[in-house]
């Protein structure tokens, strides 16, 4: 899942925390803060197995709020909703 949230308070190197919120559900995550080669911004990359709580958030509300240090962005989920179950099945190897 990729989304851009512009923040001048993030620097590449080390780790960065961010928060995802949808409806009344939220999830705090930490990832590697890396320089984006295409435009010089900083991306947060989270590595590991699929997280069931992320999929629960994608189903929890009409929008997803992404908060990074110094910035916040709201992403509408209406167009994504029909695709979430199939994406979830692929990520978890379910049929």
WODAWO-V918312 format. One record per backbone hydrogen bond with DSSP energy under -1.0 kcal/mol. CO is the residue of the C=O (numbers start at 1). NH is the residue of the N-H. Records with the same first field share a line. If there is no record, write none. Layout:
# WODAWO-V918312
CO: NH ; NH
This chain:
# WODAWO-V918312
14: 33
16: 31
18: 29
19: 67
20: 27
21: 65
22: 25
25: 22
27: 20
29: 18
31: 16
32: 45
33: 13
34: 43
36: 40
41: 36
43: 34
45: 32
51: 54 ; 55
52: 56
53: 57
54: 58
57: 60
62: 77
64: 75
65: 21
66: 73
67: 19
68: 71
71: 68
73: 66
75: 64
77: 81
80: 83 ; 84
83: 87
84: 88
85: 89
86: 90
87: 91
88: 92
89: 94
